[in-house]
Amino acid sequence: MSNPSRKLWVLFVALAIVLALPGFAQPPGAAGKPEGPGIKEGTDCWQTQPGTQATLFLPPDACGPGSKPAHVTVALKGVPLSVADAKACGCQIDTKITYVDPHGNVLPEKTVHAVKQVTTLINTADTCVRRTKNAKFHGKGVAERVDIQLVQLSLQSEKPLSCTYKVGPPKTFTICVTESGPQDTGTMTFTPTTLGKLAKGNVKLEQLHITYDVTFIAARGSCADLPKGALFTLKDQKLTLKNGRRPGTFEQVSP
C-alpha cells in the first residue's frame, strides 16, 4: 500500500555538462500551495528522468595521478535523497505498508494470517530547489518571476566511466554529482491562465545556476553511500540549467 498523493513535476531540461559546465537532469515537483492571488515560497523536489546525459571534460589527473584529459559523454540517473534529507528539504515522503505471515513471507494484503505490519518511508526525489520568494499574481497571463536556489543534488553515472593513463591500463569508475558550497541564484516564472483561490497556470525554469562536485568511486559502487568510498573529487564545478519545451503546472507544485 502506498501513499498515492505524490505529484512529479517533469520539467524537460536541456543541459550540457562539462566539468566546469555540465549538463543534466529532468525534474518532478512537490510543495508550494496556491493561495488566492499567488503561490507561497517553498521547495520543489525533482526526480531525474531517463535519458539525462552530461558531456564532461576531464582535466589531467581527474581520475588520479597520470590520468589523461578527455571529453566524455555520461548518462546520469538520480540517486534518491535519504528520507532525512528529503524531509529537511520539505519533500513529500511516501509510505509503504507491507504485511508478513508467521513464516516471514510478504503478503499482498492484510489477512488473518498476517502477524506483522512493516511501514517503510520512501523518497524518490534526487534534487531539491528552493523558491525564495512568493509569486504574487498581477493578472491573467502576466508572468511572475521568483528567485530560486539549489539545496540538494544527487546523481550517479548509469555505467562505469573509463579513464586512460600515461602509464598502465585504463581504469573504470562510477561518478557521483552532488551540490557544492554556496549556490548562486536562478529564476523561475509562474504564469496564471486562471485566477482565483485555486489559480491554474504554467511554471517554467528560466535558469538555475549551480555549483557541484564530481566524485569518483569504485566502478559499480553506489553514490548513496557517499562520503564512504570516495576516491577523487573535482570540486566547485559550474552549470546553468534551463527549461526545455514542456513547462510544469501549478498543480505539480501543489502538495
Secondary structure as the mmCIF struct_conf table of DSSP 4:
data_model
#
loop_
_struct_conf.conf_type_id
_struct_conf.id
_struct_conf.beg_label_comp_id
_struct_conf.beg_label_asym_id
_struct_conf.beg_label_seq_id
_struct_conf.end_label_comp_id
_struct_conf.end_label_asym_id
_struct_conf.end_label_seq_id
STRN STRN1 SER A 2 SER A 2
TURN_TY1_P TURN_TY1_P1 PRO A 4 SER A 5
STRN STRN2 VAL A 13 ALA A 14
TURN_TY1_P TURN_TY1_P2 LEU A 19 ALA A 20
BEND BEND1 LEU A 21 LEU A 21
STRN STRN3 PRO A 34 PRO A 34
BEND BEND2 GLY A 36 PRO A 37
STRN STRN4 GLY A 38 ILE A 39
STRN STRN5 GLY A 42 TRP A 46
HELX_LH_PP_P HELX_LH_PP_P1 THR A 48 GLN A 49
TURN_TY1_P TURN_TY1_P3 PRO A 50 GLY A 51
STRN STRN6 GLN A 53 LEU A 58
TURN_TY1_P TURN_TY1_P4 PRO A 60 CYS A 63
BEND BEND3 GLY A 64 GLY A 64
TURN_TY1_P TURN_TY1_P5 PRO A 65 GLY A 66
STRN STRN7 SER A 67 SER A 67
HELX_LH_PP_P HELX_LH_PP_P2 LYS A 68 PRO A 69
STRN STRN8 ALA A 70 GLY A 78
HELX_LH_PP_P HELX_LH_PP_P3 PRO A 80 SER A 82
HELX_RH_AL_P HELX_RH_AL_P1 VAL A 83 CYS A 89
TURN_TY1_P TURN_TY1_P6 GLY A 90 GLY A 90
STRN STRN9 ASP A 94 VAL A 100
TURN_TY1_P TURN_TY1_P7 PRO A 102 HIS A 103
BEND BEND4 GLY A 104 GLY A 104
HELX_LH_PP_P HELX_LH_PP_P4 ASN A 105 ASN A 105
STRN STRN10 VAL A 106 LEU A 107
BEND BEND5 PRO A 108 GLU A 109
TURN_TY1_P TURN_TY1_P8 VAL A 112 HIS A 113
STRN STRN11 LYS A 116 ILE A 122
STRN STRN12 THR A 127 ARG A 131
BEND BEND6 LYS A 133 LYS A 133
STRN STRN13 ALA A 135 LYS A 136
BEND BEND7 GLY A 139 GLY A 139
TURN_TY1_P TURN_TY1_P9 LYS A 140 GLY A 141
STRN STRN14 GLU A 144 SER A 157
BEND BEND8 GLU A 158 LYS A 159
HELX_LH_PP_P HELX_LH_PP_P5 PRO A 160 PRO A 160
STRN STRN15 LEU A 161 CYS A 163
STRN STRN16 TYR A 165 TYR A 165
BEND BEND9 LYS A 166 GLY A 168
STRN STRN17 LYS A 171 GLU A 179
BEND BEND10 GLY A 181 PRO A 182
STRN STRN18 GLY A 186 THR A 194
BEND BEND11 GLY A 196 GLY A 196
TURN_TY1_P TURN_TY1_P10 LYS A 197 LEU A 198
STRN STRN19 LYS A 200 ALA A 218
TURN_TY1_P TURN_TY1_P11 ALA A 219 ARG A 220
HELX_RH_3T_P HELX_RH_3T_P1 CYS A 223 ASP A 225
TURN_TY1_P TURN_TY1_P12 LEU A 226 GLY A 229
STRN STRN20 PHE A 232 ASN A 243
BEND BEND12 ARG A 245 ARG A 245
STRN STRN21 GLY A 248 THR A 249
HELX_RH_3T_P HELX_RH_3T_P2 PHE A 250 VAL A 253
#
